[in-house]
């Protein structure tokens, strides 16, 4: 719950498995799920603090991604740079917590963060 008592998803505390437990536990019905629709449209975004930008090889985000939406594009003479395939990314946040520099975040397709 946030300061106002509303539920929110914090990917730095762990990924969402889309089990629906939050919707099942929500007595007010404010959280609902539809099996036919994706739960949200957030996708992972790699920020400037990524180790790849510093020439350090790190594939933690790729290893953590259950959708295999993150790949590392080879760079001549340097470390591979992570690339997120937005069409494959479920927005689960599995890549966020294990990132050693906190370079990953979930954003809406417009680039806005998933929460403040």
N, C-alpha and C positions, 0 to 999 in steps of 0.2 A: 504494500500500500504506500502511496505517496503521502506527503504531509497533509493533504486534504482528505485522505481516507479512500482515494480512488485506486483501483488496481492498475499496475503498470508492469511492463516487461523490462527487466534490466539485464541485457545480455552479458555484462561483465560478471554477473553472478552465476551464469550458466545458460546453456542453450535451451530453446523451446523444442520439445519433441512433438508438439502438435497433438498431444494425447487428449486434449479437451478437458482435462481435470479442472482447469480454472473456470470453464463454462459450467461444468457440472457442480462446482462448489459455489457458484454465484447465485445466492438466493433471490436477488432482486431482478435477475434476468438481464442485467446491463451487459454481461458478456454472453454472447450467443455464438454458436458456430453452425456453419452449413457445410456438409460434406462436399457439396458441389462447387464451393467457392474457396479460393485460397484465404487463409486467415488474415493476411495483410500483404501489402505490396513493398515492404522494405527489402533492401538488398545491401550486401556488404560493400563497403568502400574502403580502399586502402589510402591512408594518409601519408604525409610527408615524413613522419618519423619511422617509416618502414626501414628495416635494416638493409633491404635491397638497394635503397637510395644511397646508402653509405658504403656500398660495395661488399656487404657481408651476406654470405649465403645463409638463408633461413627459409625453411619451407613449412614452418609450424602451421600457418593458416591453411595451406594446401592439405597437409596431413590431417587436420581437424575437420575439414569440410566433408560432411556425409553425402553431399550432392555432387561432389567433384566439380564444383563450380569455380574453384580457384586453381589456376595453373600458373607456372612460372615461365615466362618468355625469356629465352636465352639472350644475353647481351654480350657482344664481343668484348672480351677483356674485363668482364665484370660479373657480378652476381645476377642471377635471373630476377626479373621484376615480376611481382604478382599481378595477375589479371583476373578480374571477376567477370564471369559470364552471367550477366543479369538474368538471362532467360533460364538458367539452371539454378540460380541462387534462390533458396526458399526463404531467406531472411531469418533462419533459425538462430543465428548468432553463435554457432559452435566455434567459429574462427575468432571471435572477439576476445574471450577471456584468456586463451592460451598465448596470444600475441605478446612477446616479451617487451615490446615498446608501446603497447596500447595504440598501435597504428590503425586498427580496424574498428569500424563503427557501422551501425546500420542506418541507412538513410532511405528516404522516400525517393522515387524516381526523379523528383524535382531537385534532389540534393539536400532537402531539409532533414535534420536529424529525427530519429524516430520518437524521441522525447527530449525534453530540456534537461 
